[in-house]
Amino acid sequence: MTAAAKPLEGIRVLDIASFIAAPHAASIMGEFGAEVLKVEHPKGGDPWRRYGTSSGAPDRSLAWLTEARNKRSITLNLNTPGGAGVFKRLVETADVVTENFRPGTLEKWGLGWDVLSAINPGLVLLRVSGYGQTGPYKDRPGFARIAHAYGGLTYLSGMPGEIPVTPGSTSLGDYMTGMSGCIGVMMALRHRDATGRGQVIDCSLYESVFRALDEIAPRYALDGFVREPEGTGTVNACPHGHFPSGDGKFLAIACTTDKMFERLTVAMERPDLLERFGEQKARLAGRAIVLAEVEAWTGSMPRDTVIETCTENGVPAGAVNTIADIFADPHVQARGTLTTVEVPGVGPVTVPNTFPRLSETPGEVASLGPALGEANDAIYVQELGLEAEEIAKLKQEGAI
């Protein structure tokens, strides 16, 4: 592999999904060299095109531009004989298909795994749904907000005794599932390279959320403990949460071990706290006292001073940033965490850069969300060789 090559060059992905989870997996693959064809319904395309803030270009919201990065758009109605037929031809040369319809939808269209794998035995099919492809709830509709709730995360979010709050963002579970789906695709491609056989990856939104809940499952199985909403802290460590500073801002401090707390007491110049609460068990028992002392200390000076003092003493601490803080932060700027791409008809658009970072084959944001059907001619005429009469028939049928 040359230095300029990307690890997924030569991989073709057919992204027939909508909104975030499965498309996010395809976007990651596109950042690292895969050719991603975004297959959209001819009437309006992916609804995500109109979600959120308008960019000023029709059907290309800022959400669409950033999440449909590095993709080419073709229109195809899979729920028509002609559309299904064209899709089967595309599957012949594809490596990956990503979809997030309700279980059974592809089968209803005559495009189930049995059909697709017969066409291309090496195909990898990523299937994302709210509850998975099996089980009594498989036919229920699912979005990330539902997954957060059903998967146990929402219950933990917010202050004790109050209504649970949105954990992070309404789309958190989508992105988590997209990343898990991408990992699954990479493993499946590795298996295919060794055996020539593709496979199905079954990703449910709720399981990606549930997988991120630390020891909650084994603890309940052990002694029936039900973890309650934890507010700004956590049940297993103290002080480990969010604290106010003297300039009206907030910061996070994480003391997960006795050693970290010892360092914090040095920063605070409070050896008496170490003597009294040096062990985690004692801190958890005296949580209210410990938190009050730490809050009094952080509130006595500006946030930057608190963070500098913690950092000098080896205590993990960081600002609770707004997006304005992130844009202005010198570390974010030095790392290139943000990148700006020029979009024809829109202008410069700033989006999160590629992640993770690879030293030899880094990813790239080459383009942002495409116009609907911009690659139709290149794929249908130039690649598949469809004649004008065939194109006209497909349009009349509503297939493209």
C-alpha positions as CSV (number, residue, x, y, z in Angstrom):
1,M,0.0,0.0,0.0
2,T,1.4,3.4,-1.0
3,A,1.6,6.2,1.5
4,A,-1.2,8.0,-0.3
5,A,-3.6,5.0,-0.4
6,K,-6.5,4.8,2.1
7,P,-7.2,1.5,3.8
8,L,-10.7,1.0,2.2
9,E,-9.9,2.0,-1.3
10,G,-11.5,-0.5,-3.7
11,I,-14.4,-1.1,-1.4
12,R,-17.8,-0.1,-2.7
13,V,-20.6,0.6,-0.2
14,L,-24.3,0.9,-1.2
15,D,-25.9,3.0,1.5
16,I,-29.6,2.5,1.2
17,A,-30.4,3.6,4.7
18,S,-31.7,7.0,6.0
19,F,-31.1,9.4,8.9
20,I,-28.1,8.6,11.0
21,A,-27.0,5.2,12.3
22,A,-26.3,3.0,9.3
23,P,-25.4,6.0,7.1
24,H,-22.9,7.1,9.8
25,A,-21.2,3.7,9.4
26,A,-21.0,4.3,5.6
27,S,-19.7,7.8,6.2
28,I,-16.8,6.5,8.3
29,M,-16.0,4.0,5.5
30,G,-16.1,6.8,3.0
31,E,-13.6,8.9,5.0
32,F,-11.1,6.1,4.8
33,G,-11.3,5.4,1.0
34,A,-14.5,3.4,0.3
35,E,-16.6,4.5,-2.6
36,V,-20.1,5.1,-1.0
37,L,-23.1,5.3,-3.2
38,K,-26.0,6.9,-1.3
39,V,-29.1,5.2,-2.8
40,E,-32.1,7.5,-2.2
41,H,-35.8,7.5,-3.1
42,P,-36.5,9.6,-6.2
43,K,-39.1,11.6,-4.4
44,G,-37.2,13.7,-1.9
45,G,-34.4,11.4,-1.0
46,D,-33.3,10.8,2.5
47,P,-35.4,12.8,5.0
48,W,-32.2,13.8,6.7
49,R,-31.6,16.2,3.9
50,R,-34.2,18.5,5.4
51,Y,-33.5,17.9,9.1
52,G,-32.1,20.7,11.2
53,T,-30.7,24.0,9.9
54,S,-30.9,24.9,6.2
55,S,-27.6,25.6,4.5
56,G,-29.3,27.8,2.0
57,A,-29.2,25.1,-0.7
58,P,-32.4,23.2,-1.4
59,D,-32.6,19.8,0.4
60,R,-29.1,20.1,1.8
61,S,-29.3,21.0,5.5
62,L,-26.2,21.4,7.6
63,A,-27.0,18.1,9.2
64,W,-27.1,16.5,5.7
65,L,-23.9,18.1,4.5
66,T,-21.9,16.9,7.5
67,E,-23.4,13.4,7.8
68,A,-23.5,12.5,4.1
69,R,-19.9,13.4,3.6
70,N,-17.8,11.6,0.9
71,K,-20.9,10.1,-0.7
72,R,-22.3,10.1,-4.2
73,S,-26.1,10.2,-4.6
74,I,-28.2,8.1,-6.9
75,T,-31.9,7.8,-6.9
76,L,-33.6,4.4,-6.9
77,N,-37.0,3.2,-5.7
78,L,-36.3,-0.3,-4.4
79,N,-40.0,-0.9,-4.0
80,T,-40.5,-1.2,-7.8
81,P,-39.6,-4.1,-10.1
82,G,-37.3,-1.9,-12.1
83,G,-35.6,-0.4,-9.1
84,A,-35.1,-3.8,-7.5
85,G,-33.6,-5.0,-10.7
86,V,-31.1,-2.2,-11.0
87,F,-30.2,-2.6,-7.4
88,K,-29.4,-6.3,-8.0
89,R,-27.0,-5.2,-10.7
90,L,-25.3,-2.8,-8.3
91,V,-25.0,-5.6,-5.7
92,E,-23.0,-7.7,-8.2
93,T,-20.0,-5.4,-7.7
94,A,-20.6,-4.1,-4.2
95,D,-18.8,-5.1,-1.1
96,V,-21.1,-3.7,1.6
97,V,-24.8,-2.8,1.8
98,T,-26.0,-0.7,4.8
99,E,-29.7,-0.6,5.5
100,N,-32.0,0.4,8.4
101,F,-35.5,-0.5,7.3
102,R,-37.8,-2.3,9.7
103,P,-36.9,-6.0,9.7
104,G,-38.6,-7.8,6.8
105,T,-38.8,-4.8,4.5
106,L,-36.0,-5.9,2.2
107,E,-37.6,-9.4,2.1
108,K,-40.9,-7.8,1.1
109,W,-39.2,-6.1,-1.8
110,G,-37.5,-9.4,-2.9
111,L,-34.2,-8.2,-1.8
112,G,-33.6,-10.3,1.3
113,W,-30.3,-11.8,2.3
114,D,-31.0,-15.0,0.5
115,V,-31.4,-13.1,-2.7
116,L,-28.5,-10.7,-2.2
117,S,-26.0,-13.3,-1.1
118,A,-26.9,-15.5,-4.1
119,I,-26.0,-12.6,-6.4
120,N,-22.8,-11.8,-4.5
121,P,-21.6,-14.5,-2.0
122,G,-19.0,-12.1,-0.7
123,L,-21.4,-9.3,0.2
124,V,-21.5,-7.9,3.7
125,L,-24.9,-6.6,4.8
126,L,-25.2,-4.2,7.7
127,R,-28.7,-4.2,9.1
128,V,-29.6,-1.5,11.7
129,S,-32.9,-1.4,13.5
130,G,-34.3,-0.3,16.8
131,Y,-34.6,-3.7,18.4
132,G,-32.7,-6.1,16.1
133,Q,-33.7,-8.6,13.4
134,T,-35.1,-11.1,15.9
135,G,-37.2,-11.1,19.1
136,P,-40.8,-10.1,19.9
137,Y,-40.1,-6.4,19.4
138,K,-38.3,-6.6,16.1
139,D,-41.1,-5.0,14.2
140,R,-41.4,-1.9,16.5
141,P,-40.1,1.4,15.1
142,G,-37.0,2.7,16.8
143,F,-35.1,5.9,17.0
144,A,-32.1,6.8,19.2
145,R,-34.3,8.5,21.8
146,I,-36.2,5.2,22.2
147,A,-33.0,3.2,22.3
148,H,-31.6,5.5,25.1
149,A,-34.8,4.8,27.1
150,Y,-35.1,1.1,26.4
151,G,-31.4,0.4,26.7
152,G,-31.2,1.9,30.3
153,L,-29.2,5.1,29.6
154,T,-32.1,7.6,30.0
155,Y,-33.0,6.3,33.4
156,L,-29.5,7.2,34.7
157,S,-29.6,10.7,33.2
158,G,-30.6,13.7,35.2
159,M,-30.9,14.6,38.9
160,P,-32.3,12.1,41.4
161,G,-36.0,12.3,41.8
162,E,-36.6,14.4,38.7
163,I,-37.7,13.5,35.2
164,P,-34.9,11.8,33.2
165,V,-33.2,14.1,30.7
166,T,-31.8,13.6,27.2
167,P,-28.5,11.8,27.5
168,G,-26.0,13.8,25.5
169,S,-28.0,14.4,22.4
170,T,-31.1,12.9,20.8
171,S,-28.9,11.2,18.3
172,L,-26.2,9.7,20.6
173,G,-27.4,6.1,20.1
174,D,-27.4,6.5,16.4
175,Y,-23.8,7.5,16.3
176,M,-22.8,4.7,18.8
177,T,-24.6,2.1,16.6
178,G,-23.0,3.5,13.5
179,M,-19.6,3.1,14.9
180,S,-20.4,-0.4,16.2
181,G,-21.8,-1.2,12.7
182,C,-18.6,0.0,11.1
183,I,-16.5,-2.2,13.3
184,G,-18.7,-5.1,12.4
185,V,-18.3,-4.4,8.7
186,M,-14.5,-4.4,9.1
187,M,-14.5,-7.7,10.9
188,A,-16.8,-9.2,8.3
189,L,-14.6,-7.9,5.4
190,R,-11.6,-9.5,7.2
191,H,-13.5,-12.8,7.3
192,R,-14.5,-12.5,3.7
193,D,-10.9,-11.9,2.7
194,A,-10.0,-15.2,4.4
195,T,-13.0,-17.3,3.2
196,G,-14.7,-15.5,0.3
197,R,-17.9,-15.5,2.3
198,G,-19.9,-12.5,3.3
199,Q,-22.3,-12.3,6.2
200,V,-25.1,-10.2,7.9
201,I,-24.3,-7.8,10.8
202,D,-27.4,-7.3,13.0
203,C,-27.1,-4.0,15.0
204,S,-29.8,-2.9,17.2
205,L,-29.8,0.7,18.5
206,Y,-30.7,-0.3,22.1
207,E,-27.9,-2.8,22.4
208,S,-25.2,-0.3,21.4
209,V,-26.5,1.9,24.2
210,F,-26.8,-1.0,26.7
211,R,-23.2,-2.1,25.9
212,A,-21.9,1.2,27.2
213,L,-23.3,1.0,30.8
214,D,-20.2,-0.2,32.7
215,E,-21.0,-2.7,35.4
216,I,-24.7,-2.1,35.5
217,A,-25.6,-5.6,34.3
218,P,-23.3,-7.8,36.4
219,R,-24.0,-5.7,39.5
220,Y,-27.7,-6.3,39.1
221,A,-27.2,-10.0,38.5
222,L,-25.0,-10.2,41.6
223,D,-27.1,-8.5,44.2
224,G,-30.2,-6.9,42.5
225,F,-28.8,-3.4,42.8
226,V,-30.6,-0.9,40.5
227,R,-28.5,2.1,39.7
228,E,-30.5,5.3,40.1
229,P,-30.0,8.7,38.3
230,E,-26.6,10.0,39.2
231,G,-26.9,13.7,38.5
232,T,-23.5,15.2,38.0
233,G,-21.6,12.4,39.6
234,T,-21.3,8.7,39.6
235,V,-22.2,6.0,42.1
236,N,-18.7,4.4,42.1
237,A,-16.3,7.3,42.6
238,C,-16.1,10.6,44.4
239,P,-15.3,13.4,43.7
240,H,-16.1,12.6,40.1
241,G,-18.4,15.1,38.4
242,H,-19.1,18.7,37.5
243,F,-18.2,21.7,39.6
244,P,-18.8,25.5,39.4
245,S,-16.0,28.0,39.2
246,G,-15.7,31.5,40.5
247,D,-16.3,33.1,37.1
248,G,-19.7,31.4,36.6
249,K,-18.4,28.5,34.4
250,F,-18.2,24.8,35.0
251,L,-15.5,22.2,34.9
252,A,-15.3,18.4,35.2
253,I,-13.0,16.7,37.7
254,A,-12.4,12.9,37.8
255,C,-11.0,11.2,40.8
256,T,-11.6,7.5,40.1
257,T,-8.8,6.3,42.4
258,D,-7.4,7.1,45.8
259,K,-4.2,8.3,44.2
260,M,-6.1,10.9,42.1
261,F,-7.9,12.1,45.3
262,E,-4.5,12.4,47.0
263,R,-3.3,14.7,44.2
264,L,-6.4,16.7,44.5
265,T,-5.9,17.3,48.2
266,V,-2.4,18.5,47.4
267,A,-3.8,20.9,44.8
268,M,-6.4,22.1,47.3
269,E,-3.7,22.3,50.1
270,R,-6.1,20.2,52.3
271,P,-4.1,17.4,53.9
272,D,-7.0,17.0,56.4
273,L,-9.3,15.8,53.6
274,L,-6.8,13.1,52.6
275,E,-6.5,12.0,56.2
276,R,-10.3,11.8,56.6
277,F,-11.3,10.6,53.1
278,G,-8.2,9.0,51.7
279,E,-10.1,5.8,50.8
280,Q,-12.8,5.6,48.2
281,K,-15.1,3.8,50.6
282,A,-14.9,6.8,53.0
283,R,-15.4,9.3,50.2
284,L,-18.6,7.5,49.0
285,A,-19.9,7.4,52.6
286,G,-19.2,11.1,53.1
287,R,-20.0,12.2,49.5
288,A,-21.9,15.3,50.5
289,I,-19.1,16.6,52.7
290,V,-16.4,15.9,50.0
291,L,-18.4,17.5,47.2
292,A,-19.1,20.6,49.3
293,E,-15.4,21.0,50.0
294,V,-14.4,20.6,46.4
295,E,-17.2,23.0,45.2
296,A,-16.1,25.6,47.7
297,W,-12.5,25.3,46.3
298,T,-13.4,25.4,42.6
299,G,-15.8,28.3,43.3
300,S,-13.1,30.4,44.8
301,M,-11.2,31.0,41.5
302,P,-11.7,31.3,37.7
303,R,-12.2,28.1,35.8
304,D,-8.9,28.3,33.9
305,T,-7.0,28.7,37.2
306,V,-8.7,25.6,38.7
307,I,-7.9,23.6,35.6
308,E,-4.3,24.8,35.6
309,T,-3.9,23.9,39.3
310,C,-5.4,20.5,38.8
311,T,-3.2,19.8,35.8
312,E,0.0,20.9,37.6
313,N,-0.8,18.3,40.3
314,G,-1.8,15.5,37.9
315,V,-5.5,15.7,38.6
316,P,-7.8,15.0,35.5
317,A,-9.8,18.2,35.0
318,G,-11.4,19.9,31.9
319,A,-13.7,22.6,31.0
320,V,-17.4,22.0,30.4
321,N,-17.3,23.5,26.9
322,T,-19.9,25.1,24.8
323,I,-19.5,24.8,21.0
324,A,-18.1,28.3,21.0
325,D,-15.5,27.2,23.5
326,I,-14.5,24.3,21.3
327,F,-14.1,26.5,18.2
328,A,-11.9,28.9,20.2
329,D,-9.8,26.2,22.0
330,P,-6.1,26.2,20.9
331,H,-5.8,22.4,21.4
332,V,-8.8,21.8,19.1
333,Q,-7.2,24.1,16.5
334,A,-3.8,22.5,16.8
335,R,-5.2,19.0,16.4
336,G,-7.4,19.9,13.5
337,T,-10.5,18.5,15.2
338,L,-12.5,20.8,12.9
339,T,-12.2,21.0,9.1
340,T,-13.7,23.4,6.6
341,V,-14.9,22.2,3.2
342,E,-16.1,24.4,0.3
343,V,-19.5,23.4,-0.9
344,P,-20.7,24.6,-4.3
345,G,-23.7,26.8,-4.0
346,V,-23.3,27.0,-0.2
347,G,-19.8,28.2,0.6
348,P,-17.4,27.1,3.4
349,V,-18.9,24.7,5.9
350,T,-17.1,23.6,9.1
351,V,-17.6,20.1,10.3
352,P,-15.9,17.6,12.7
353,N,-12.8,16.1,11.1
354,T,-12.2,12.4,10.5
355,F,-11.8,10.1,13.4
356,P,-10.0,7.9,14.4
357,R,-6.6,9.2,13.3
358,L,-4.4,6.7,11.4
359,S,-0.7,7.5,11.1
360,E,0.0,5.9,7.7
361,T,-3.5,6.0,6.0
362,P,-5.4,8.9,7.4
363,G,-9.0,9.6,6.5
364,E,-10.2,12.6,4.6
365,V,-13.3,14.7,4.3
366,A,-13.2,15.2,0.5
367,S,-16.8,16.4,0.0
368,L,-20.0,17.1,2.0
369,G,-23.5,15.8,1.4
370,P,-24.3,15.5,-2.3
371,A,-27.2,16.9,-4.3
372,L,-30.0,14.4,-4.9
373,G,-29.2,12.1,-7.8
374,E,-26.0,13.9,-8.8
375,A,-24.3,10.6,-9.8
376,N,-27.3,9.0,-11.7
377,D,-25.7,9.5,-15.1
378,A,-22.3,8.3,-14.0
379,I,-23.7,5.1,-12.5
380,Y,-26.7,4.2,-14.7
381,V,-25.4,5.3,-18.1
382,Q,-21.6,5.3,-17.9
383,E,-21.2,2.3,-15.6
384,L,-24.2,0.1,-16.1
385,G,-24.7,1.1,-19.7
386,L,-28.4,1.6,-19.5
387,E,-29.9,2.9,-22.8
388,A,-32.1,6.0,-23.1
389,E,-35.1,3.7,-23.5
390,E,-34.4,1.9,-20.3
391,I,-33.8,5.1,-18.4
392,A,-37.1,6.5,-19.6
393,K,-39.0,3.3,-18.6
394,L,-37.4,3.4,-15.1
395,K,-38.5,7.0,-14.7
396,Q,-42.0,6.3,-15.9
397,E,-42.2,3.5,-13.3
398,G,-40.9,5.8,-10.6
399,A,-37.8,3.7,-10.1
400,I,-35.3,6.5,-10.6
